[in-house]
């Protein structure tokens, strides 16, 4: 194996072990926060306010409202990107799908 292949394999094994321990790696889904415990391990914790906004978004979408309009409506209530901007339709759709699958 090449150095690159060995490195990729080692990284993959490390990330798999981290997930097996319940630790978080990478970006967080919208509606979750990273909580570092006393043991120094970071874990996902639901952000209740954003979880509620995502549930409202899902219900509005089920009623036929477009994702763009939902993002505009929920922006002033706190459903924003990490940079403080309104969510795009694609990001909002991903948040709704993730929220429904994790419940």
Secondary structure as UniProt FT lines:
FT   HELIX           3..20
FT   TURN            21..22
FT   TURN            30..31
FT   STRAND          32..36
FT   TURN            38..39
FT   STRAND          42..46
FT   HELIX           48..62
FT   TURN            63..64
FT   HELIX           67..75
FT   TURN            76..78
FT   TURN            82..83
FT   HELIX           89..102
//
